[in-house]
């Protein structure tokens, strides 16, 4: 059973904050160590940054050059639609966390939920239209990368809300009463933020390649980690028991390894199909 937080929290001094971090359990240090090792291995790998980025997420995306945006002449690690999805996820999750929704479990109003469902439907419709063209079947309109990016960003907003809701509903022993999205003003703010992200992606500025690529990969890893973590928590019957994030650090470490393994296996399978059998998957 989840308990509702009344909002009363004790003040934390810098010294107390440092003591708290120094007393982290071994499972928390394991999780942070895995993240640090991931970054270190990525940096140390003897290939160019774009090659490494594309390899890391190759299992999640077809990465077709004709469907991709480039910054400074270098294609982003995801194609336009996936760039939108994971860009929307990371933007939405950061926005909601900044608004204090990290334990919120109340869904938005029916009107806002309807809009979020509409975002998903728009991307599905555009994706179906593109797929029909790929297979040489009649399609409604000429697919465009800006439509792939835009509908992907809308989908990313809906997916970001869903992932945070899933985490909050699964992990916490006590929760907070606010809705995940409190009103139409926050919907407008989210649309403004993802619109700004779209402008950055379309700018072509080379200096944005690294931060945008890191943000996209972070969004993808967050999505995979969230799904793996909630699956493990539910499988082991440990839902709604965590009072602090460190309480699930052990499960999070296993989920991170599991997520990495799944991404790697799918990437290897895709690479085999492409190089050995000449089969290029459309997604």
C-alpha positions in Angstrom: 0.0 0.0 0.0 1.3 3.4 -0.9 1.2 6.2 1.6 0.7 9.9 0.7 3.4 12.4 1.7 2.1 15.3 3.6 4.8 17.6 2.2 6.8 18.1 5.4 10.5 17.5 4.9 13.4 18.2 7.1 16.0 20.8 6.0 19.3 19.4 4.9 22.6 21.1 5.5 25.5 20.7 3.1 27.4 18.7 5.8 24.4 16.4 6.3 24.0 15.9 2.6 27.7 14.8 2.3 27.3 12.5 5.3 24.3 10.9 3.7 26.1 10.4 0.4 29.2 8.9 2.2 26.9 6.4 3.9 25.3 5.0 0.6 24.8 1.2 0.7 27.1 -1.0 -1.5 24.3 -1.5 -4.0 24.1 2.2 -4.7 27.9 2.4 -5.3 27.5 -0.6 -7.6 24.9 1.2 -9.6 27.0 4.4 -9.9 30.1 2.3 -10.6 28.3 0.5 -13.5 27.3 3.9 -15.0 30.8 5.3 -14.6 32.3 2.2 -16.2 29.9 2.5 -19.1 31.0 6.1 -19.7 34.7 5.2 -19.3 34.4 2.3 -21.8 32.6 4.5 -24.3 35.2 7.2 -24.0 38.1 4.7 -24.2 36.9 2.8 -27.2 39.2 3.5 -30.1 36.7 4.8 -32.6 35.2 8.1 -33.5 32.4 9.5 -31.3 29.7 9.1 -34.0 30.7 5.5 -34.7 30.5 4.7 -31.0 27.2 6.4 -30.5 25.6 4.7 -33.4 26.9 1.3 -32.3 25.5 1.8 -28.8 21.9 2.3 -30.0 22.0 0.3 -33.3 19.7 -2.2 -31.8 17.0 0.4 -31.2 17.0 2.2 -34.5 17.5 1.5 -38.3 19.6 4.7 -38.5 18.9 5.3 -42.2 20.8 8.3 -43.4 18.0 9.6 -45.5 15.7 9.6 -42.5 18.2 11.3 -40.2 19.2 14.8 -39.1 22.8 15.9 -39.1 24.6 18.4 -36.9 27.9 19.7 -38.3 27.6 17.2 -41.1 27.5 14.2 -38.8 24.3 12.2 -38.5 22.7 11.9 -35.1 22.8 8.4 -33.6 19.0 8.0 -34.1 16.9 8.7 -37.2 14.4 11.6 -37.1 11.5 9.7 -35.5 13.6 8.1 -32.8 15.4 11.4 -32.2 12.0 12.9 -31.5 10.9 10.1 -29.3 14.0 10.0 -27.0 14.4 13.7 -27.1 10.8 14.1 -26.0 11.3 11.5 -23.2 14.4 13.1 -21.7 12.9 16.6 -22.0 9.6 15.5 -20.4 11.2 13.5 -17.6 13.6 16.3 -16.7 10.7 18.8 -16.7 8.5 16.7 -14.5 11.3 16.0 -12.1 12.1 19.7 -11.9 8.4 20.2 -11.0 8.7 17.8 -8.1 6.7 14.9 -9.7 9.2 12.2 -8.8 6.7 10.5 -6.5 3.5 11.7 -8.1 1.0 9.0 -9.1 -2.1 10.9 -10.0 -2.8 10.9 -13.7 -3.5 14.2 -15.5 -7.0 15.3 -16.2 -9.1 13.4 -18.8 -8.6 16.2 -21.3 -4.8 16.1 -21.0 -4.8 12.3 -21.2 -6.8 12.6 -24.4 -4.3 14.9 -25.8 -1.4 12.5 -24.8 -3.3 9.7 -26.5 -3.7 11.9 -29.6 0.1 12.5 -29.6 0.6 8.7 -29.8 -2.0 8.4 -32.5 -0.4 11.1 -34.6 3.0 9.4 -34.6 1.4 6.0 -35.3 -0.4 7.5 -38.3 2.7 9.2 -39.7 4.7 6.0 -39.1 2.1 3.9 -40.9 2.2 6.3 -43.9 6.0 6.1 -44.1 5.9 2.3 -43.8 3.4 2.1 -46.7 5.8 4.1 -48.8 8.7 1.8 -47.8 6.8 -1.2 -49.0 5.7 0.4 -52.2 2.1 0.6 -51.2 -0.3 3.5 -51.6 0.3 6.2 -49.0 -1.5 9.4 -48.1 1.3 12.0 -48.3 5.0 12.3 -48.9 6.9 11.5 -45.7 9.1 14.2 -44.4 11.8 14.2 -41.7 10.3 17.2 -40.0 7.1 15.3 -39.6 9.0 12.2 -38.3 10.8 14.5 -35.8 7.7 16.4 -34.8 5.4 13.4 -34.3 8.2 11.6 -32.5 8.6 14.4 -30.1 4.9 14.4 -29.3 5.1 10.6 -28.8 8.2 11.2 -26.5 6.1 13.5 -24.3 3.4 10.9 -23.8 6.1 8.2 -23.3 7.9 10.3 -20.7 4.8 10.7 -18.7 4.0 7.0 -18.9 7.5 5.9 -17.9 7.5 8.3 -14.8 4.0 7.1 -13.9 5.1 3.5 -14.1 8.2 4.1 -11.9 6.2 6.0 -9.3 3.4 3.5 -9.2 5.9 0.6 -8.9 8.7 1.8 -6.6 7.5 4.0 -3.8 6.1 3.1 -0.4 4.9 6.7 -0.1 3.8 9.1 -2.8 2.9 12.7 -3.4 -0.6 13.9 -4.3 0.0 16.3 -7.3 -0.9 15.1 -10.8 2.0 14.2 -13.1 0.9 17.1 -15.3 -1.0 19.6 -13.3 -2.7 21.6 -16.0 -2.7 23.0 -19.5 0.0 25.5 -18.6 2.4 22.6 -18.1 1.3 21.0 -21.4 2.1 24.3 -23.1 5.5 24.5 -21.3 6.3 20.9 -22.5 5.3 21.7 -26.1 7.5 24.8 -25.9 10.5 22.8 -24.6 10.2 20.1 -27.2 9.7 22.7 -29.9 12.9 24.3 -28.8 14.6 20.9 -29.0 13.3 20.5 -32.6 14.8 23.8 -33.5 18.2 22.7 -32.1 18.1 19.5 -34.0 17.2 21.3 -37.2 19.8 24.0 -36.8 22.7 21.9 -38.2 25.1 23.5 -35.7 28.0 21.2 -35.2 28.8 22.2 -31.6 25.4 20.7 -30.6 26.3 17.2 -31.9 27.8 15.9 -28.6 25.2 17.3 -26.1 22.3 16.3 -28.3 23.6 12.8 -28.9 24.3 12.3 -25.2 20.8 13.5 -24.3 19.3 11.1 -26.9 21.3 8.1 -25.7 20.5 9.0 -22.1 16.8 9.1 -22.9 17.0 5.7 -24.6 18.8 4.1 -21.6 16.3 5.7 -19.2 13.5 4.1 -21.1 15.1 0.7 -21.2 16.2 0.9 -17.6 12.7 1.9 -16.4 11.1 -1.0 -18.2 13.6 -3.5 -17.0 13.5 -2.2 -13.4 9.7 -2.2 -13.1 9.7 -5.8 -14.6 12.2 -7.0 -12.0 10.4 -5.3 -9.1 7.0 -6.8 -10.1 8.5 -10.3 -10.8 10.0 -10.4 -7.3 7.0 -8.9 -5.6 8.8 -5.9 -4.3 6.5 -3.1 -5.5 5.7 -0.1 -3.3 8.4 -0.8 -0.7 11.1 1.8 -1.5 11.3 4.8 0.8 14.5 6.1 -0.8 16.1 5.6 -4.2 18.9 3.6 -2.7 16.4 0.9 -1.6 16.1 -0.2 -5.2 19.8 0.3 -6.2 20.4 -3.5 -6.3 17.5 -4.1 -8.7 18.5 -1.0 -10.7 22.0 -2.4 -11.1 20.6 -5.7 -12.4 18.1 -3.9 -14.6 21.0 -1.8 -16.1 23.0 -4.9 -17.0 19.9 -6.5 -18.4 19.1 -3.5 -20.5 22.6 -3.3 -21.8 22.5 -7.0 -22.7 19.2 -6.6 -24.5 20.4 -3.6 -26.5 23.6 -5.4 -27.4 21.9 -8.6 -28.5 19.4 -6.7 -30.7 22.2 -4.7 -32.2 24.2 -7.8 -33.0 21.2 -9.5 -34.5 20.5 -6.4 -36.7 24.2 -6.2 -37.7 24.1 -9.9 -38.7 21.0 -9.4 -40.8 22.5 -6.4 -42.5 26.0 -7.7 -43.2 25.3 -11.4 -43.8 21.8 -11.6 -45.2 21.5 -8.1 -46.7 18.3 -7.5 -44.8 17.7 -3.9 -43.6 14.9 -3.6 -41.1 12.8 -0.5 -41.6 12.7 0.3 -37.9 
